[in-house]
């Protein structure tokens, strides 16, 4: 459970950073 949650958090964080980079 903990590992799955960490993976989801990492994916969400990476997605957020990608959106931030697109905005410049």
VMD Tcl script that builds the backbone (N, CA, C; Angstrom):
set m [mol new atoms 72]
animate dup $m
set s [atomselect $m all]
$s set {name element resname resid chain x y z} {
  {N N UNK 1 A 0.847 -1.203 0.000}
  {CA C UNK 1 A 0.000 0.000 0.000}
  {C C UNK 1 A 0.881 1.250 0.000}
  {N N UNK 2 A 1.849 1.284 0.875}
  {CA C UNK 2 A 2.736 2.450 0.975}
  {C C UNK 2 A 3.485 2.664 -0.344}
  {N N UNK 3 A 3.985 1.575 -0.936}
  {CA C UNK 3 A 4.746 1.704 -2.178}
  {C C UNK 3 A 3.840 2.253 -3.286}
  {N N UNK 4 A 2.609 1.734 -3.361}
  {CA C UNK 4 A 1.674 2.192 -4.391}
  {C C UNK 4 A 1.389 3.676 -4.218}
  {N N UNK 5 A 1.212 4.101 -2.966}
  {CA C UNK 5 A 0.923 5.511 -2.701}
  {C C UNK 5 A 2.108 6.373 -3.116}
  {N N UNK 6 A 3.311 5.913 -2.820}
  {CA C UNK 6 A 4.514 6.670 -3.179}
  {C C UNK 6 A 4.625 6.801 -4.693}
  {N N UNK 7 A 4.326 5.718 -5.409}
  {CA C UNK 7 A 4.409 5.761 -6.873}
  {C C UNK 7 A 3.406 6.763 -7.425}
  {N N UNK 8 A 2.202 6.765 -6.863}
  {CA C UNK 8 A 1.167 7.697 -7.321}
  {C C UNK 8 A 1.585 9.131 -7.036}
  {N N UNK 9 A 2.164 9.357 -5.867}
  {CA C UNK 9 A 2.603 10.702 -5.488}
  {C C UNK 9 A 3.714 11.154 -6.424}
  {N N UNK 10 A 4.645 10.251 -6.737}
  {CA C UNK 10 A 5.747 10.603 -7.639}
  {C C UNK 10 A 5.205 10.966 -9.020}
  {N N UNK 11 A 4.259 10.173 -9.525}
  {CA C UNK 11 A 3.693 10.425 -10.847}
  {C C UNK 11 A 2.984 11.770 -10.868}
  {N N UNK 12 A 2.222 12.073 -9.820}
  {CA C UNK 12 A 1.499 13.343 -9.747}
  {C C UNK 12 A 2.483 14.500 -9.677}
  {N N UNK 13 A 3.569 14.326 -8.929}
  {CA C UNK 13 A 4.570 15.389 -8.793}
  {C C UNK 13 A 5.258 15.646 -10.130}
  {N N UNK 14 A 5.622 14.580 -10.834}
  {CA C UNK 14 A 6.276 14.730 -12.139}
  {C C UNK 14 A 5.324 15.419 -13.113}
  {N N UNK 15 A 4.050 15.018 -13.096}
  {CA C UNK 15 A 3.060 15.627 -13.990}
  {C C UNK 15 A 2.940 17.115 -13.690}
  {N N UNK 16 A 2.941 17.471 -12.416}
  {CA C UNK 16 A 2.820 18.871 -12.017}
  {C C UNK 16 A 4.025 19.659 -12.520}
  {N N UNK 17 A 5.209 19.100 -12.389}
  {CA C UNK 17 A 6.428 19.778 -12.842}
  {C C UNK 17 A 6.396 19.973 -14.354}
  {N N UNK 18 A 5.882 18.977 -15.082}
  {CA C UNK 18 A 5.804 19.085 -16.541}
  {C C UNK 18 A 4.883 20.230 -16.930}
  {N N UNK 19 A 3.757 20.361 -16.262}
  {CA C UNK 19 A 2.817 21.454 -16.553}
  {C C UNK 19 A 3.489 22.787 -16.249}
  {N N UNK 20 A 4.245 22.837 -15.160}
  {CA C UNK 20 A 4.952 24.060 -14.774}
  {C C UNK 20 A 5.954 24.446 -15.860}
  {N N UNK 21 A 6.656 23.457 -16.403}
  {CA C UNK 21 A 7.659 23.734 -17.431}
  {C C UNK 21 A 6.991 24.257 -18.704}
  {N N UNK 22 A 5.809 23.758 -19.032}
  {CA C UNK 22 A 5.116 24.212 -20.242}
  {C C UNK 22 A 4.725 25.682 -20.098}
  {N N UNK 23 A 4.359 26.080 -18.884}
  {CA C UNK 23 A 3.966 27.475 -18.667}
  {C C UNK 23 A 5.188 28.395 -18.772}
  {N N UNK 24 A 6.354 27.817 -18.494}
  {CA C UNK 24 A 7.570 28.623 -18.575}
  {C C UNK 24 A 7.798 29.374 -17.299}
}
mol reanalyze $m
mol bondsrecalc $m
mol representation Tube
mol addrep $m
